[in-house]
């Protein structure tokens, strides 16, 4: 293997949206730097199953449901 091809892998502090700080290994920044997240697993609807709503612009969802009503959608 070639020398110096991989980035430095070190421990950083990651600040979650609720203010908690966890230590993780990363190639981001330098040893001991703090990365503040805007979205994390405690706040993102993909992980929390949050209340995202489907917007029906121009009746597209209604048209789809009517077109494929017999298939059980």
N, CA, C and O atoms as a Maestro MAE file, in Angstrom:
{
 s_m_m2io_version
 :::
 2.0.0
}

f_m_ct {
 s_m_title
 :::
 protein
 m_atom[292] {
  # First column is atom index #
  i_m_mmod_type
  r_m_x_coord
  r_m_y_coord
  r_m_z_coord
  i_m_residue_number
  s_m_chain_name
  s_m_pdb_residue_name
  s_m_pdb_atom_name
  i_m_atomic_number
  :::
  1 25 0.822 -1.184 0.000 1 A "UNK " " N  " 7
  2 3 0.000 0.000 0.000 1 A "UNK " " CA " 6
  3 2 0.865 1.245 0.000 1 A "UNK " " C  " 6
  4 15 1.946 1.262 0.588 1 A "UNK " " O  " 8
  5 25 0.391 2.272 -0.653 2 A "UNK " " N  " 7
  6 3 1.116 3.537 -0.645 2 A "UNK " " CA " 6
  7 2 1.004 4.202 0.719 2 A "UNK " " C  " 6
  8 15 -0.029 4.111 1.384 2 A "UNK " " O  " 8
  9 25 2.059 4.858 1.120 3 A "UNK " " N  " 7
  10 3 2.047 5.588 2.390 3 A "UNK " " CA " 6
  11 2 1.292 6.906 2.214 3 A "UNK " " C  " 6
  12 15 1.302 7.493 1.132 3 A "UNK " " O  " 8
  13 25 0.643 7.364 3.275 4 A "UNK " " N  " 7
  14 3 -0.051 8.652 3.332 4 A "UNK " " CA " 6
  15 2 -1.186 8.792 2.321 4 A "UNK " " C  " 6
  16 15 -1.438 9.892 1.829 4 A "UNK " " O  " 8
  17 25 -1.870 7.702 2.006 5 A "UNK " " N  " 7
  18 3 -3.005 7.799 1.090 5 A "UNK " " CA " 6
  19 2 -4.333 7.940 1.833 5 A "UNK " " C  " 6
  20 15 -5.315 8.419 1.265 5 A "UNK " " O  " 8
  21 25 -4.363 7.531 3.077 6 A "UNK " " N  " 7
  22 3 -5.597 7.595 3.858 6 A "UNK " " CA " 6
  23 2 -5.605 8.831 4.754 6 A "UNK " " C  " 6
  24 15 -4.567 9.202 5.303 6 A "UNK " " O  " 8
  25 25 -6.773 9.477 4.910 7 A "UNK " " N  " 7
  26 3 -6.847 10.643 5.793 7 A "UNK " " CA " 6
  27 2 -6.705 10.235 7.258 7 A "UNK " " C  " 6
  28 15 -6.889 9.070 7.607 7 A "UNK " " O  " 8
  29 25 -6.382 11.186 8.091 8 A "UNK " " N  " 7
  30 3 -6.234 10.963 9.528 8 A "UNK " " CA " 6
  31 2 -7.597 10.644 10.139 8 A "UNK " " C  " 6
  32 15 -8.560 11.381 9.925 8 A "UNK " " O  " 8
  33 25 -7.682 9.560 10.889 9 A "UNK " " N  " 7
  34 3 -8.908 9.109 11.530 9 A "UNK " " CA " 6
  35 2 -8.758 9.364 13.015 9 A "UNK " " C  " 6
  36 15 -7.905 8.756 13.661 9 A "UNK " " O  " 8
  37 25 -9.576 10.257 13.576 10 A "UNK " " N  " 7
  38 3 -9.401 10.690 14.957 10 A "UNK " " CA " 6
  39 2 -10.759 10.896 15.627 10 A "UNK " " C  " 6
  40 15 -11.799 10.779 14.979 10 A "UNK " " O  " 8
  41 25 -10.746 11.203 16.923 11 A "UNK " " N  " 7
  42 3 -11.988 11.403 17.681 11 A "UNK " " CA " 6
  43 2 -12.373 12.882 17.656 11 A "UNK " " C  " 6
  44 15 -11.549 13.757 17.921 11 A "UNK " " O  " 8
  45 25 -13.663 13.149 17.328 12 A "UNK " " N  " 7
  46 3 -14.212 14.499 17.378 12 A "UNK " " CA " 6
  47 2 -15.444 14.483 18.276 12 A "UNK " " C  " 6
  48 15 -15.972 13.415 18.587 12 A "UNK " " O  " 8
  49 25 -15.898 15.651 18.691 13 A "UNK " " N  " 7
  50 3 -17.121 15.796 19.463 13 A "UNK " " CA " 6
  51 2 -18.236 16.211 18.507 13 A "UNK " " C  " 6
  52 15 -18.076 17.154 17.732 13 A "UNK " " O  " 8
  53 25 -19.355 15.511 18.566 14 A "UNK " " N  " 7
  54 3 -20.497 15.827 17.712 14 A "UNK " " CA " 6
  55 2 -21.628 16.316 18.608 14 A "UNK " " C  " 6
  56 15 -22.099 15.590 19.483 14 A "UNK " " O  " 8
  57 25 -22.063 17.572 18.376 15 A "UNK " " N  " 7
  58 3 -23.135 18.164 19.173 15 A "UNK " " CA " 6
  59 2 -24.458 17.944 18.455 15 A "UNK " " C  " 6
  60 15 -24.657 18.426 17.340 15 A "UNK " " O  " 8
  61 25 -25.365 17.207 19.105 16 A "UNK " " N  " 7
  62 3 -26.676 16.915 18.531 16 A "UNK " " CA " 6
  63 2 -27.588 18.140 18.652 16 A "UNK " " C  " 6
  64 15 -27.231 19.123 19.301 16 A "UNK " " O  " 8
  65 25 -28.761 18.075 18.026 17 A "UNK " " N  " 7
  66 3 -29.678 19.209 18.041 17 A "UNK " " CA " 6
  67 2 -30.251 19.481 19.429 17 A "UNK " " C  " 6
  68 15 -30.656 20.606 19.719 17 A "UNK " " O  " 8
  69 25 -30.290 18.464 20.287 18 A "UNK " " N  " 7
  70 3 -30.815 18.673 21.639 18 A "UNK " " CA " 6
  71 2 -29.735 19.141 22.623 18 A "UNK " " C  " 6
  72 15 -30.013 19.312 23.810 18 A "UNK " " O  " 8
  73 25 -28.510 19.347 22.138 19 A "UNK " " N  " 7
  74 3 -27.436 19.863 22.979 19 A "UNK " " CA " 6
  75 2 -26.491 18.812 23.524 19 A "UNK " " C  " 6
  76 15 -25.433 19.158 24.048 19 A "UNK " " O  " 8
  77 25 -26.839 17.539 23.418 20 A "UNK " " N  " 7
  78 3 -25.938 16.503 23.906 20 A "UNK " " CA " 6
  79 2 -24.726 16.390 22.993 20 A "UNK " " C  " 6
  80 15 -24.809 16.641 21.791 20 A "UNK " " O  " 8
  81 25 -23.610 16.012 23.582 21 A "UNK " " N  " 7
  82 3 -22.362 15.880 22.832 21 A "UNK " " CA " 6
  83 2 -21.897 14.439 22.925 21 A "UNK " " C  " 6
  84 15 -21.785 13.884 24.018 21 A "UNK " " O  " 8
  85 25 -21.625 13.835 21.776 22 A "UNK " " N  " 7
  86 3 -21.098 12.472 21.733 22 A "UNK " " CA " 6
  87 2 -19.764 12.480 21.006 22 A "UNK " " C  " 6
  88 15 -19.515 13.321 20.143 22 A "UNK " " O  " 8
  89 25 -18.922 11.540 21.365 23 A "UNK " " N  " 7
  90 3 -17.628 11.427 20.702 23 A "UNK " " CA " 6
  91 2 -17.709 10.352 19.633 23 A "UNK " " C  " 6
  92 15 -18.225 9.258 19.861 23 A "UNK " " O  " 8
  93 25 -17.184 10.691 18.456 24 A "UNK " " N  " 7
  94 3 -17.175 9.758 17.331 24 A "UNK " " CA " 6
  95 2 -15.838 9.837 16.623 24 A "UNK " " C  " 6
  96 15 -15.138 10.846 16.696 24 A "UNK " " O  " 8
  97 25 -15.495 8.760 15.937 25 A "UNK " " N  " 7
  98 3 -14.298 8.774 15.100 25 A "UNK " " CA " 6
  99 2 -14.683 9.308 13.740 25 A "UNK " " C  " 6
  100 15 -15.736 8.965 13.202 25 A "UNK " " O  " 8
  101 25 -13.821 10.158 13.178 26 A "UNK " " N  " 7
  102 3 -14.127 10.789 11.905 26 A "UNK " " CA " 6
  103 2 -12.851 11.251 11.222 26 A "UNK " " C  " 6
  104 15 -11.790 11.321 11.842 26 A "UNK " " O  " 8
  105 25 -12.964 11.564 9.949 27 A "UNK " " N  " 7
  106 3 -11.864 12.182 9.217 27 A "UNK " " CA " 6
  107 2 -12.086 13.688 9.115 27 A "UNK " " C  " 6
  108 15 -11.242 14.401 8.573 27 A "UNK " " O  " 8
  109 25 -13.228 14.187 9.637 28 A "UNK " " N  " 7
  110 3 -13.558 15.606 9.593 28 A "UNK " " CA " 6
  111 2 -12.728 16.371 10.626 28 A "UNK " " C  " 6
  112 15 -12.529 15.883 11.738 28 A "UNK " " O  " 8
  113 25 -12.254 17.538 10.277 29 A "UNK " " N  " 7
  114 3 -11.574 18.419 11.228 29 A "UNK " " CA " 6
  115 2 -10.318 17.827 11.818 29 A "UNK " " C  " 6
  116 15 -9.638 17.004 11.205 29 A "UNK " " O  " 8
  117 25 -10.028 18.277 13.044 30 A "UNK " " N  " 7
  118 3 -8.849 17.814 13.780 30 A "UNK " " CA " 6
  119 2 -9.286 17.160 15.076 30 A "UNK " " C  " 6
  120 15 -10.444 17.275 15.477 30 A "UNK " " O  " 8
  121 25 -8.368 16.479 15.726 31 A "UNK " " N  " 7
  122 3 -8.627 15.821 17.003 31 A "UNK " " CA " 6
  123 2 -9.255 16.810 17.982 31 A "UNK " " C  " 6
  124 15 -8.696 17.878 18.230 31 A "UNK " " O  " 8
  125 25 -10.434 16.452 18.548 32 A "UNK " " N  " 7
  126 3 -11.076 17.283 19.564 32 A "UNK " " CA " 6
  127 2 -11.980 18.385 19.027 32 A "UNK " " C  " 6
  128 15 -12.634 19.062 19.820 32 A "UNK " " O  " 8
  129 25 -12.044 18.592 17.716 33 A "UNK " " N  " 7
  130 3 -12.946 19.605 17.154 33 A "UNK " " CA " 6
  131 2 -14.397 19.220 17.419 33 A "UNK " " C  " 6
  132 15 -14.712 18.049 17.630 33 A "UNK " " O  " 8
  133 25 -15.287 20.238 17.405 34 A "UNK " " N  " 7
  134 3 -16.704 19.979 17.631 34 A "UNK " " CA " 6
  135 2 -17.506 20.277 16.368 34 A "UNK " " C  " 6
  136 15 -17.380 21.350 15.777 34 A "UNK " " O  " 8
  137 25 -18.328 19.315 15.965 35 A "UNK " " N  " 7
  138 3 -19.194 19.435 14.806 35 A "UNK " " CA " 6
  139 2 -20.622 19.562 15.315 35 A "UNK " " C  " 6
  140 15 -21.116 18.662 15.994 35 A "UNK " " O  " 8
  141 25 -21.297 20.672 14.996 36 A "UNK " " N  " 7
  142 3 -22.683 20.880 15.413 36 A "UNK " " CA " 6
  143 2 -23.612 20.466 14.278 36 A "UNK " " C  " 6
  144 15 -23.474 20.943 13.151 36 A "UNK " " O  " 8
  145 25 -24.551 19.585 14.574 37 A "UNK " " N  " 7
  146 3 -25.476 19.082 13.564 37 A "UNK " " CA " 6
  147 2 -26.751 19.913 13.531 37 A "UNK " " C  " 6
  148 15 -27.241 20.351 14.572 37 A "UNK " " O  " 8
  149 25 -27.290 20.129 12.328 38 A "UNK " " N  " 7
  150 3 -28.584 20.784 12.167 38 A "UNK " " CA " 6
  151 2 -29.708 19.755 12.229 38 A "UNK " " C  " 6
  152 15 -30.795 20.040 12.730 38 A "UNK " " O  " 8
  153 25 -29.437 18.561 11.717 39 A "UNK " " N  " 7
  154 3 -30.403 17.466 11.717 39 A "UNK " " CA " 6
  155 2 -29.680 16.224 12.206 39 A "UNK " " C  " 6
  156 15 -28.567 15.934 11.766 39 A "UNK " " O  " 8
  157 25 -30.309 15.491 13.112 40 A "UNK " " N  " 7
  158 3 -29.731 14.249 13.600 40 A "UNK " " CA " 6
  159 2 -30.844 13.220 13.801 40 A "UNK " " C  " 6
  160 15 -32.018 13.557 13.640 40 A "UNK " " O  " 8
  161 25 -30.510 11.984 14.146 41 A "UNK " " N  " 7
  162 3 -31.541 10.950 14.296 41 A "UNK " " CA " 6
  163 2 -32.618 11.263 15.323 41 A "UNK " " C  " 6
  164 15 -33.712 10.705 15.242 41 A "UNK " " O  " 8
  165 25 -32.344 12.140 16.292 42 A "UNK " " N  " 7
  166 3 -33.369 12.468 17.289 42 A "UNK " " CA " 6
  167 2 -34.357 13.511 16.784 42 A "UNK " " C  " 6
  168 15 -35.396 13.725 17.410 42 A "UNK " " O  " 8
  169 25 -34.052 14.170 15.655 43 A "UNK " " N  " 7
  170 3 -34.926 15.234 15.172 43 A "UNK " " CA " 6
  171 2 -35.446 15.023 13.754 43 A "UNK " " C  " 6
  172 15 -36.400 15.692 13.356 43 A "UNK " " O  " 8
  173 25 -34.864 14.130 12.992 44 A "UNK " " N  " 7
  174 3 -35.236 13.978 11.588 44 A "UNK " " CA " 6
  175 2 -36.428 13.024 11.434 44 A "UNK " " C  " 6
  176 15 -36.442 11.952 12.041 44 A "UNK " " O  " 8
  177 25 -37.421 13.404 10.631 45 A "UNK " " N  " 7
  178 3 -38.608 12.567 10.472 45 A "UNK " " CA " 6
  179 2 -38.329 11.169 9.919 45 A "UNK " " C  " 6
  180 15 -39.106 10.248 10.165 45 A "UNK " " O  " 8
  181 25 -37.248 10.999 9.186 46 A "UNK " " N  " 7
  182 3 -36.931 9.669 8.656 46 A "UNK " " CA " 6
  183 2 -36.662 8.681 9.782 46 A "UNK " " C  " 6
  184 15 -36.947 7.493 9.633 46 A "UNK " " O  " 8
  185 25 -36.120 9.145 10.906 47 A "UNK " " N  " 7
  186 3 -35.833 8.263 12.037 47 A "UNK " " CA " 6
  187 2 -36.940 8.291 13.077 47 A "UNK " " C  " 6
  188 15 -37.187 7.288 13.746 47 A "UNK " " O  " 8
  189 25 -37.613 9.437 13.221 48 A "UNK " " N  " 7
  190 3 -38.619 9.567 14.268 48 A "UNK " " CA " 6
  191 2 -40.006 9.177 13.796 48 A "UNK " " C  " 6
  192 15 -40.902 8.991 14.619 48 A "UNK " " O  " 8
  193 25 -40.209 9.047 12.476 49 A "UNK " " N  " 7
  194 3 -41.532 8.751 11.951 49 A "UNK " " CA " 6
  195 2 -42.443 9.953 12.076 49 A "UNK " " C  " 6
  196 15 -43.660 9.818 12.204 49 A "UNK " " O  " 8
  197 25 -41.841 11.131 12.038 50 A "UNK " " N  " 7
  198 3 -42.554 12.385 12.257 50 A "UNK " " CA " 6
  199 2 -43.701 12.635 11.307 50 A "UNK " " C  " 6
  200 15 -43.905 11.907 10.335 50 A "UNK " " O  " 8
  201 25 -44.429 13.661 11.604 51 A "UNK " " N  " 7
  202 3 -45.647 13.977 10.881 51 A "UNK " " CA " 6
  203 2 -45.407 14.702 9.573 51 A "UNK " " C  " 6
  204 15 -45.714 15.889 9.458 51 A "UNK " " O  " 8
  205 25 -44.867 14.015 8.593 52 A "UNK " " N  " 7
  206 3 -44.735 14.632 7.284 52 A "UNK " " CA " 6
  207 2 -46.055 14.485 6.556 52 A "UNK " " C  " 6
  208 15 -46.723 13.457 6.665 52 A "UNK " " O  " 8
  209 25 -46.421 15.493 5.830 53 A "UNK " " N  " 7
  210 3 -47.697 15.479 5.124 53 A "UNK " " CA " 6
  211 2 -47.452 15.482 3.626 53 A "UNK " " C  " 6
  212 15 -46.508 16.105 3.137 53 A "UNK " " O  " 8
  213 25 -48.303 14.787 2.913 54 A "UNK " " N  " 7
  214 3 -48.216 14.715 1.474 54 A "UNK " " CA " 6
  215 2 -49.058 15.842 0.882 54 A "UNK " " C  " 6
  216 15 -50.267 15.898 1.102 54 A "UNK " " O  " 8
  217 25 -48.422 16.737 0.134 55 A "UNK " " N  " 7
  218 3 -49.136 17.833 -0.496 55 A "UNK " " CA " 6
  219 2 -49.634 17.389 -1.864 55 A "UNK " " C  " 6
  220 15 -48.870 16.871 -2.679 55 A "UNK " " O  " 8
  221 25 -50.904 17.595 -2.098 56 A "UNK " " N  " 7
  222 3 -51.508 17.220 -3.371 56 A "UNK " " CA " 6
  223 2 -51.578 18.451 -4.258 56 A "UNK " " C  " 6
  224 15 -52.574 19.174 -4.253 56 A "UNK " " O  " 8
  225 25 -50.510 18.686 -5.025 57 A "UNK " " N  " 7
  226 3 -50.490 19.850 -5.908 57 A "UNK " " CA " 6
  227 2 -51.078 19.469 -7.247 57 A "UNK " " C  " 6
  228 15 -50.578 18.572 -7.926 57 A "UNK " " O  " 8
  229 25 -52.130 20.145 -7.618 58 A "UNK " " N  " 7
  230 3 -52.761 19.900 -8.904 58 A "UNK " " CA " 6
  231 2 -53.547 18.602 -8.972 58 A "UNK " " C  " 6
  232 15 -53.858 18.136 -10.068 58 A "UNK " " O  " 8
  233 25 -53.878 18.004 -7.832 59 A "UNK " " N  " 7
  234 3 -54.669 16.783 -7.830 59 A "UNK " " CA " 6
  235 2 -53.932 15.556 -8.304 59 A "UNK " " C  " 6
  236 15 -54.572 14.569 -8.665 59 A "UNK " " O  " 8
  237 25 -52.612 15.576 -8.319 60 A "UNK " " N  " 7
  238 3 -51.829 14.454 -8.834 60 A "UNK " " CA " 6
  239 2 -52.013 13.190 -8.000 60 A "UNK " " C  " 6
  240 15 -52.114 12.090 -8.542 60 A "UNK " " O  " 8
  241 25 -52.055 13.353 -6.687 61 A "UNK " " N  " 7
  242 3 -52.230 12.185 -5.825 61 A "UNK " " CA " 6
  243 2 -53.619 11.594 -6.034 61 A "UNK " " C  " 6
  244 15 -53.779 10.375 -6.087 61 A "UNK " " O  " 8
  245 25 -54.613 12.451 -6.151 62 A "UNK " " N  " 7
  246 3 -55.980 11.980 -6.385 62 A "UNK " " CA " 6
  247 2 -56.079 11.243 -7.713 62 A "UNK " " C  " 6
  248 15 -56.726 10.198 -7.796 62 A "UNK " " O  " 8
  249 25 -55.449 11.774 -8.747 63 A "UNK " " N  " 7
  250 3 -55.464 11.125 -10.053 63 A "UNK " " CA " 6
  251 2 -54.798 9.749 -9.977 63 A "UNK " " C  " 6
  252 15 -55.300 8.783 -10.552 63 A "UNK " " O  " 8
  253 25 -53.684 9.663 -9.277 64 A "UNK " " N  " 7
  254 3 -52.981 8.394 -9.131 64 A "UNK " " CA " 6
  255 2 -53.851 7.375 -8.404 64 A "UNK " " C  " 6
  256 15 -53.967 6.224 -8.827 64 A "UNK " " O  " 8
  257 25 -54.463 7.816 -7.301 65 A "UNK " " N  " 7
  258 3 -55.311 6.894 -6.531 65 A "UNK " " CA " 6
  259 2 -56.493 6.425 -7.339 65 A "UNK " " C  " 6
  260 15 -56.862 5.253 -7.264 65 A "UNK " " O  " 8
  261 25 -57.102 7.311 -8.114 66 A "UNK " " N  " 7
  262 3 -58.246 6.913 -8.948 66 A "UNK " " CA " 6
  263 2 -57.815 5.966 -10.056 66 A "UNK " " C  " 6
  264 15 -58.524 5.004 -10.353 66 A "UNK " " O  " 8
  265 25 -56.673 6.217 -10.671 67 A "UNK " " N  " 7
  266 3 -56.188 5.407 -11.781 67 A "UNK " " CA " 6
  267 2 -55.865 3.978 -11.330 67 A "UNK " " C  " 6
  268 15 -56.149 3.016 -12.044 67 A "UNK " " O  " 8
  269 25 -55.273 3.849 -10.145 68 A "UNK " " N  " 7
  270 3 -54.835 2.543 -9.649 68 A "UNK " " CA " 6
  271 2 -55.657 2.068 -8.450 68 A "UNK " " C  " 6
  272 15 -55.140 1.357 -7.589 68 A "UNK " " O  " 8
  273 25 -56.924 2.454 -8.390 69 A "UNK " " N  " 7
  274 3 -57.777 2.122 -7.248 69 A "UNK " " CA " 6
  275 2 -57.961 0.608 -7.082 69 A "UNK " " C  " 6
  276 15 -58.051 0.119 -5.956 69 A "UNK " " O  " 8
  277 25 -58.016 -0.126 -8.179 70 A "UNK " " N  " 7
  278 3 -58.246 -1.571 -8.102 70 A "UNK " " CA " 6
  279 2 -57.057 -2.365 -7.620 70 A "UNK " " C  " 6
  280 15 -57.200 -3.551 -7.325 70 A "UNK " " O  " 8
  281 25 -55.889 -1.759 -7.527 71 A "UNK " " N  " 7
  282 3 -54.680 -2.486 -7.131 71 A "UNK " " CA " 6
  283 2 -54.423 -2.454 -5.627 71 A "UNK " " C  " 6
  284 15 -53.491 -3.100 -5.147 71 A "UNK " " O  " 8
  285 25 -55.231 -1.718 -4.885 72 A "UNK " " N  " 7
  286 3 -55.113 -1.706 -3.431 72 A "UNK " " CA " 6
  287 2 -54.176 -0.668 -2.871 72 A "UNK " " C  " 6
  288 15 -53.670 -0.831 -1.761 72 A "UNK " " O  " 8
  289 25 -53.927 0.408 -3.616 73 A "UNK " " N  " 7
  290 3 -53.062 1.470 -3.086 73 A "UNK " " CA " 6
  291 2 -53.805 2.335 -2.106 73 A "UNK " " C  " 6
  292 15 -53.234 3.279 -1.560 73 A "UNK " " O  " 8
  :::
 }
 m_bond[291] {
  # First column is bond index #
  i_m_from
  i_m_to
  i_m_order
  :::
  1 1 2 1
  2 2 3 1
  3 3 4 2
  4 3 5 1
  5 5 6 1
  6 6 7 1
  7 7 8 2
  8 7 9 1
  9 9 10 1
  10 10 11 1
  11 11 12 2
  12 11 13 1
  13 13 14 1
  14 14 15 1
  15 15 16 2
  16 15 17 1
  17 17 18 1
  18 18 19 1
  19 19 20 2
  20 19 21 1
  21 21 22 1
  22 22 23 1
  23 23 24 2
  24 23 25 1
  25 25 26 1
  26 26 27 1
  27 27 28 2
  28 27 29 1
  29 29 30 1
  30 30 31 1
  31 31 32 2
  32 31 33 1
  33 33 34 1
  34 34 35 1
  35 35 36 2
  36 35 37 1
  37 37 38 1
  38 38 39 1
  39 39 40 2
  40 39 41 1
  41 41 42 1
  42 42 43 1
  43 43 44 2
  44 43 45 1
  45 45 46 1
  46 46 47 1
  47 47 48 2
  48 47 49 1
  49 49 50 1
  50 50 51 1
  51 51 52 2
  52 51 53 1
  53 53 54 1
  54 54 55 1
  55 55 56 2
  56 55 57 1
  57 57 58 1
  58 58 59 1
  59 59 60 2
  60 59 61 1
  61 61 62 1
  62 62 63 1
  63 63 64 2
  64 63 65 1
  65 65 66 1
  66 66 67 1
  67 67 68 2
  68 67 69 1
  69 69 70 1
  70 70 71 1
  71 71 72 2
  72 71 73 1
  73 73 74 1
  74 74 75 1
  75 75 76 2
  76 75 77 1
  77 77 78 1
  78 78 79 1
  79 79 80 2
  80 79 81 1
  81 81 82 1
  82 82 83 1
  83 83 84 2
  84 83 85 1
  85 85 86 1
  86 86 87 1
  87 87 88 2
  88 87 89 1
  89 89 90 1
  90 90 91 1
  91 91 92 2
  92 91 93 1
  93 93 94 1
  94 94 95 1
  95 95 96 2
  96 95 97 1
  97 97 98 1
  98 98 99 1
  99 99 100 2
  100 99 101 1
  101 101 102 1
  102 102 103 1
  103 103 104 2
  104 103 105 1
  105 105 106 1
  106 106 107 1
  107 107 108 2
  108 107 109 1
  109 109 110 1
  110 110 111 1
  111 111 112 2
  112 111 113 1
  113 113 114 1
  114 114 115 1
  115 115 116 2
  116 115 117 1
  117 117 118 1
  118 118 119 1
  119 119 120 2
  120 119 121 1
  121 121 122 1
  122 122 123 1
  123 123 124 2
  124 123 125 1
  125 125 126 1
  126 126 127 1
  127 127 128 2
  128 127 129 1
  129 129 130 1
  130 130 131 1
  131 131 132 2
  132 131 133 1
  133 133 134 1
  134 134 135 1
  135 135 136 2
  136 135 137 1
  137 137 138 1
  138 138 139 1
  139 139 140 2
  140 139 141 1
  141 141 142 1
  142 142 143 1
  143 143 144 2
  144 143 145 1
  145 145 146 1
  146 146 147 1
  147 147 148 2
  148 147 149 1
  149 149 150 1
  150 150 151 1
  151 151 152 2
  152 151 153 1
  153 153 154 1
  154 154 155 1
  155 155 156 2
  156 155 157 1
  157 157 158 1
  158 158 159 1
  159 159 160 2
  160 159 161 1
  161 161 162 1
  162 162 163 1
  163 163 164 2
  164 163 165 1
  165 165 166 1
  166 166 167 1
  167 167 168 2
  168 167 169 1
  169 169 170 1
  170 170 171 1
  171 171 172 2
  172 171 173 1
  173 173 174 1
  174 174 175 1
  175 175 176 2
  176 175 177 1
  177 177 178 1
  178 178 179 1
  179 179 180 2
  180 179 181 1
  181 181 182 1
  182 182 183 1
  183 183 184 2
  184 183 185 1
  185 185 186 1
  186 186 187 1
  187 187 188 2
  188 187 189 1
  189 189 190 1
  190 190 191 1
  191 191 192 2
  192 191 193 1
  193 193 194 1
  194 194 195 1
  195 195 196 2
  196 195 197 1
  197 197 198 1
  198 198 199 1
  199 199 200 2
  200 199 201 1
  201 201 202 1
  202 202 203 1
  203 203 204 2
  204 203 205 1
  205 205 206 1
  206 206 207 1
  207 207 208 2
  208 207 209 1
  209 209 210 1
  210 210 211 1
  211 211 212 2
  212 211 213 1
  213 213 214 1
  214 214 215 1
  215 215 216 2
  216 215 217 1
  217 217 218 1
  218 218 219 1
  219 219 220 2
  220 219 221 1
  221 221 222 1
  222 222 223 1
  223 223 224 2
  224 223 225 1
  225 225 226 1
  226 226 227 1
  227 227 228 2
  228 227 229 1
  229 229 230 1
  230 230 231 1
  231 231 232 2
  232 231 233 1
  233 233 234 1
  234 234 235 1
  235 235 236 2
  236 235 237 1
  237 237 238 1
  238 238 239 1
  239 239 240 2
  240 239 241 1
  241 241 242 1
  242 242 243 1
  243 243 244 2
  244 243 245 1
  245 245 246 1
  246 246 247 1
  247 247 248 2
  248 247 249 1
  249 249 250 1
  250 250 251 1
  251 251 252 2
  252 251 253 1
  253 253 254 1
  254 254 255 1
  255 255 256 2
  256 255 257 1
  257 257 258 1
  258 258 259 1
  259 259 260 2
  260 259 261 1
  261 261 262 1
  262 262 263 1
  263 263 264 2
  264 263 265 1
  265 265 266 1
  266 266 267 1
  267 267 268 2
  268 267 269 1
  269 269 270 1
  270 270 271 1
  271 271 272 2
  272 271 273 1
  273 273 274 1
  274 274 275 1
  275 275 276 2
  276 275 277 1
  277 277 278 1
  278 278 279 1
  279 279 280 2
  280 279 281 1
  281 281 282 1
  282 282 283 1
  283 283 284 2
  284 283 285 1
  285 285 286 1
  286 286 287 1
  287 287 288 2
  288 287 289 1
  289 289 290 1
  290 290 291 1
  291 291 292 2
  :::
 }
}
